[in-house]
């Protein structure tokens, strides 16, 4: 059995990362979302252990000190990180694991897992991103402006990713994402056992 793929997904707030990933997981049965840890408070409807592992700031700093995270970053005043044990266990099972993380964390993942696949989800335009952020009606204008400024910073990392996924519609973006996963599964270096078997004739 081949190890699973480690697929890193990034993109600015409001671009629709969660919606694209959710739809992609409905289109194929071998994708699992990694559950990240965070020190921020839960939003309405979020469940501990399902959407995030919610921890206090002190608990999170203990996890950092004990090196129990694959990566971590402080973003907008809160910690976010990826539990190491969950990721390695699922990859060994052959599951394709999706990490939805910030750009700084993505760079750390690529250093540790050279075969990881980095995908950056982008909006059709900066103006469309601003419209989507405002349409959520969950944040004041000051917060939205801060997120838009952060988006410009994140866009500077795009050319360090393996793929860019345009989210002009959830369905189209999800189809593009699934196509990337399926193509990566067929890479020759990921199928050495099969190839070696075909090269030898008894």
Residue, then its C-alpha position, 0 to 999 in steps of 0.5 A: x500500500x502506498x503512503x497517503x498524500x499530504x496536501x496543504x491548502x492555503x488561501x486568504x480569509x474569505x476565498x472559500x477554502x473550507x467550502x472547496x475542501x468540503x465539496x472535494x471530499x464529497x467527490x472522492x472517498x480518500x480525502x481526510x481533513x486534518x484537525x488543527x489545534x488553535x488557541x482561539x475561541x470556538x465560533x458558533x456551531x464549531x465542535x472541539x475535536x471536529x473543527x479544531x482542537x480548542x486549547x487555551x494559550x497556555x495549553x498550546x504553548x505546552x504543545x509547542x514546547x513538547x514538539x507535538x506539532x508538525x507546524x504552528x503559527x501565530x495569526x491575528x493574535x491566536x495560535x494555530x498548529x497541526x498535531x504531529x501524531x494524527x498526520x503521521x498515523x493517517x498517512x501510514x494508513x494510505x489516507x490522503x490528508x488535507x492540511x488547511x494552514x497559513x502560508x508560513x506553516x505551509x513553508x515549514x511543512x514543505x521543509x519537513x515533508x518534501x513530497x507534500x503538495x501545496x495548493x493555493x486557492x485564489x479568488x477571481x480578483x481582489x475586489x471579489x475577495x473583498x465582496x465575499x468578506x463583507x457578504x459574510x456579515x461576521x466582522x466589522x470594517x476594520x477587521x475586513x481591512x486587516x484581512x485584505x491587507x493580510x491577503x496581499x501579504x499571502x499572495x506574495x507566496x503563491x509562486x512557492x506553491x505547486x498549484x493554484x486553484x481558482x475558486x470562481x465557483x465551488x463546484x469548479x474549484x472542487x473539481x480542479x482540486x480533485x483532479x490535482x489529487x488524482x494526478x499526484x496519485x499517479x506520479x511514477x515516484x509514488x508507484x515504485x512497487x507497481x513499476x518494479x513489479x512490471x519490470x521483472x518477468x519470472 
